[in-house]
Amino acid sequence: MKLVFLGPPGAGKGTQAERIAESEHIAHISSGDMLRTEIRKGTEAGLLAKDLIEKGEFVPDEIIIEMVKDRILEPDCANGFLFDGFPRTVAQADALKEIADIDAVIDIDVPFDRLLERITGRRVCPNCGMAYHISTYAGDTCEKCGEKLCQRDDDTAETVQNRLTVYERLTRPLTEYYRKEGLLRIVNGDLGIDEVTEQIRKAIR
Ligand code: AMP
């Protein structure tokens, strides 16, 4: 199975992608996580990405497309994969069509005014990427691996405004793009985590 998760920053794509990838035995491919790894490694792509990510801007399509093309050739993708955060532009969606046949696109829908609160309250594990929210988790270490949680540099109120604006301008058109392709499944992301997972399971069945 090959899936795409669409949805604005803070919609819960990462959390849901983690769960669905595990239950479907497919690879979870987060373009944001891949870029953060490049930044940590100090590669050329990482250096370029760092500034853009901190400003809430997108990384150029060519870099992302190359990265994803290589990633889906890895052995853990043989049974399928789930893209979380890719594609984010029409050019990326066009490129994706050339490299994979997607079975379904899950659009996680959350009202715009809820997103800011969700993102600024998010804390992540810098080691395994697990995400938490301060309203539901009072601890300051990761439940999975024990690492100290932190706030992402681009989860601050100033950067988030720009990320949401960029999303509306460049990524929102993909909803219509995939509706026309007959692949779009919209799920209500403004519910509890388990309820959203259940809706996604129904949508991909
Ligand atoms: P995410 O972890 O998905 O929220 O991504 C964090 C940041 O990485 C985004 O705000 C972008 O700056 C960059 N990024 C991730 N995926 C893409 C993509 N497909 N195209 C362009 N930029 C991306």
Boltz pocket constraint, residues with backbone or C-beta under 6 A from the ligand:
constraints:
  - pocket:
      binder: B
      contacts: [[A, 9], [A, 31], [A, 32], [A, 33], [A, 35], [A, 49], [A, 52], [A, 53], [A, 56], [A, 57], [A, 58], [A, 59], [A, 60], [A, 61], [A, 64], [A, 84], [A, 85], [A, 86], [A, 87], [A, 88], [A, 89], [A, 92], [A, 154], [A, 163]]
      max_distance: 6.0
